[in-house]
């Protein structure tokens, strides 16, 4: 039993020795691995450094000298618009507020709801006019009955005057020798009096008829006036709902007083444009050119059109129209511009929408066929202009050239024999 403690102490010491040995071994492995990687990286660097310079030079891009035309172009910012467009106007006699509009840019079919206006005032007006018409009809009936009653009374009086006249005629037929002279004269006077009273009554009746007809005509005119007002109000009511006359895309018009588009809540009146429906099947570009560059453009000039949304696709076109007078570019601008309309050889309704921005390159001048080299291949050194021509597999030669014209892509060179069509030249992307 007394020999066991020394044995336990030997096992613990052994474990410590193994632990220290393991740490030393791991450290040696890490140092060896690090030095191996460093030696490998140095070897690779030396191999790369020993590669021939010709191989690096072989990766330089080259271009071929070719023949072609140099085009001078004028770049303008433009905007698409429809060649044909139908403007929809408000159609009512009074002011009204817009209560509904379809979203701008939405497509509508003929007969679809296009604009709704507030009809509250029109409905109130129609009700008021209808009541006035009923009142006018009642007034006409009342006036007609009153006139008929008065005429009947006058005709009764006329009958009495007629009886008196007939009686006077009978008494006046008695010869003068039968009755006394005074009595005869009285009967003749009574006859004249009865005749006068009868004729006056006839004239009075005719005059009353004219007066009654005129009075009744005034009542009828008032009724007809109210009926025309009702028809107009009903027409205005129909104008509160504007339907699309044709298929098209909805575009809001500009506000008449503010620098914005028409919107729901605005007040409009008859004759004011509200929306337009452009025909999407044929589009054109409207651009503006500074008055300095305007004279360079002529009707018939060719143009290339690129939409900002599709810059990689070019559509050809032709200058169709140039405004005759220059106008201010903006209401606060001092710059004056000409408006240029460019027709497009192709329209893609699925892609092209009115108002889309575009860049227009109008060709304002063309040269004959000349030797062309890319701008990136030209080197400028003081007063000399050179290119590097590739000769054989690895050789290059600096060649002096003379520039005669240029465009945004190429330089046109003088045909002096320095370069020929088909020569390969280094394209370094250098100074342009």
Secondary structure, DSSP 8 states (H G I E B T S, - for coil): -TTHHHHHHHHHHHHHHHHHHHHHHHHHHHHHHHHHHHHHHHHHHHHHHTS-HHHHHTTS-EEE-EEE--EEEEEEEEEEEESSEEEEE---SS-EEEEEE--TT-EE-TTSEEEEE--HHHHHHHHHHHHHHHHHHHHHHHHHHHHHHHHHHHHHHHHHHHHHHHHHHHHHTS-TTTS-HHHHHHHHHHHHHHHHHHHHHHHHHHHHHHHHHHHHHHHHHHHHHHHHHHHHHHHHHHHTEEE-SS-EEEEE-B-SSSSSB--TT-EE-TT-EEEEEE-TTSEEEEEEEEHHHHTT--TT-EEEEEETTEEEEEEEEEEEEE-SS-EESSTT---EEEEEEEEES---TTT--TT-EEEEEEEEEE---EEEEEGGG-EEETTEEEEEEEETTTEEEEEE--EEEE-SSEEEE--SSSS-TT-EEE------
